[in-house]
Amino acid sequence: VMKETGKKLAYQVGTMIELPRACLMAGDVAQTAEFFSFGTNDLTQTTYGISRDDAASFLGTYVSKGILEIDPFISVDRDGVGELVKIGVARGRKTRPNLKVGICGEHGGDPASVAFCHEIGLDYVSCSPYRVPIARLAAAQAALGKKIESQA
């Protein structure tokens, strides 16, 4: 396109982070990636070692028996998946301080997950179109909560 039009287009090159090892190696990945999009659905599958398709048959029981507090495919597991995202962000931004980071997937439309993303300094969340209004409201609430806390 640049050759054909003679106009320079601004763009960034980035990557999806969907595996635990990618989170751990984020500092190396950020040497060439200008942004990360954490694929939290796949990261949840690979962290837990379970298929989202198969999980529907037993995760309800795990939640009802208290083995899990909530289905990790509905809300980000802060202690496991969330910790990996935090590690990835920290290591990525150590290499590239202006690294843009966010999540992509259904967690982006979950209010608790959006609040978590705000808390750890992510730049954006992405989700399916029908969840966008919920994500926007949750992001606004998280931002207002942050302002109220800083004024107290």
C-alpha positions as a printed Julia matrix, in Angstrom:
152×3 Matrix{Float64}:
   0.0     0.0    0.0
   2.84    2.39   0.82
   4.49    1.65  -2.53
   1.25    2.06  -4.42
   0.11    5.25  -2.71
   3.46    6.81  -1.86
   2.1     7.52   1.61
   3.7     6.27   4.79
   1.34    4.35   7.05
   1.9     4.27  10.78
   1.53    0.77  12.22
   2.75   -1.36  15.07
   3.8    -4.98  15.17
   2.67   -6.97  18.17
   1.69  -10.42  19.29
  -0.88  -12.46  21.13
   0.37  -13.88  24.41
  -1.56  -17.12  24.98
   0.87  -19.49  26.67
   2.41  -19.42  30.15
   5.91  -19.56  28.67
   5.18  -16.5   26.54
   4.3   -14.59  29.74
   7.55  -15.71  31.34
   9.58  -14.8   28.23
   7.78  -11.49  27.65
  10.96   -9.46  28.11
  12.52  -11.22  25.13
   9.32  -10.99  23.09
   9.12   -7.22  23.72
  12.44   -6.73  21.95
  10.47   -6.87  18.7
   6.79   -6.64  19.71
   5.35   -3.15  20.19
   2.18   -4.42  21.84
   0.86   -7.52  23.58
  -2.67   -8.78  23.52
  -3.1   -11.41  26.2
  -5.48  -14.07  24.89
  -6.97  -14.87  28.26
  -9.29  -17.61  27.0
  -6.38  -19.63  25.59
  -4.09  -18.62  28.46
  -6.69  -20.0   30.88
  -6.87  -23.27  28.94
  -3.11  -23.7   28.86
  -2.61  -22.63  32.49
  -5.25  -25.01  33.79
  -4.49  -27.71  31.22
  -8.18  -28.06  30.35
 -10.13  -27.51  27.17
 -12.83  -24.87  27.37
 -15.07  -27.22  25.38
 -14.64  -30.08  27.86
 -14.68  -27.87  30.95
 -18.4   -27.16  30.68
 -19.08  -30.74  31.75
 -17.32  -30.4   35.14
 -16.54  -26.78  36.06
 -20.06  -26.19  37.37
 -19.52  -29.0   39.86
 -16.12  -27.58  40.84
 -17.73  -24.21  41.56
 -20.71  -25.67  43.44
 -18.4   -27.77  45.64
 -16.13  -24.8   46.34
 -13.11  -26.23  44.53
 -13.11  -23.09  42.39
 -14.64  -19.77  43.42
 -15.85  -19.03  39.88
 -15.5   -20.57  36.44
 -12.09  -19.3   35.22
 -13.48  -18.96  31.69
 -16.03  -16.43  32.98
 -13.78  -14.3   35.19
  -9.98  -14.07  35.14
  -8.33  -16.24  37.78
  -6.27  -13.5   39.44
  -3.98  -15.89  41.32
  -2.97  -18.01  38.33
  -3.77  -16.52  34.93
  -3.8   -13.0   36.34
  -0.39  -13.48  37.89
   0.97  -14.67  34.55
  -0.45  -11.57  32.86
   1.15   -9.36  35.53
   4.5   -11.1   35.0
   4.17  -10.67  31.23
   3.35   -6.98  31.56
   6.2    -6.3   34.0
   8.79   -8.18  31.95
   7.55   -6.73  28.68
   7.57   -3.16  29.98
  11.01   -3.64  31.52
  12.3    -4.19  27.98
   9.95   -1.73  26.27
   8.55    0.83  28.75
   5.93    2.14  26.3
   4.63   -1.35  25.47
   0.87   -1.27  24.87
  -0.86   -4.18  26.63
  -4.39   -5.47  26.85
  -6.54   -8.57  26.82
  -8.58  -10.13  24.08
 -11.45  -12.5   24.71
 -14.61  -12.95  26.7
 -12.9   -11.85  29.92
 -12.83   -8.38  28.38
 -16.59   -8.19  28.94
 -16.58   -9.41  32.54
 -16.76   -6.52  35.05
 -14.47   -8.21  37.61
 -11.9    -8.98  34.91
 -12.09   -5.41  33.56
 -11.48   -4.08  37.09
  -8.47   -6.4   37.41
  -7.09   -5.15  34.07
  -7.43   -1.57  35.27
  -5.72   -2.39  38.58
  -2.66   -3.84  36.85
  -2.35   -1.02  34.32
  -3.51   -2.58  31.08
  -4.24   -0.17  28.22
  -7.34   -1.84  26.81
  -9.72   -4.76  26.86
 -11.28   -6.35  23.82
 -14.39   -8.52  23.77
 -17.23   -9.64  21.54
 -19.56   -6.86  20.34
 -22.52   -7.81  22.54
 -20.34   -7.41  25.65
 -18.97   -3.96  24.75
 -21.58   -1.98  26.76
 -20.79   -4.01  29.89
 -17.04   -3.59  29.31
 -17.4     0.19  28.89
 -19.44    0.51  32.06
 -16.99   -1.65  34.02
 -14.03    0.36  32.69
 -15.7     3.63  33.67
 -16.47    2.3   37.14
 -12.88    1.11  37.57
 -11.51    4.5   36.43
 -13.88    6.41  38.73
 -12.99    4.15  41.63
  -9.33    4.92  41.03
 -10.03    8.7   41.0
 -12.11    8.49  44.18
  -9.37    6.51  45.95
  -6.68    8.99  44.92
  -8.76   11.93  46.23
  -9.36   10.32  49.62
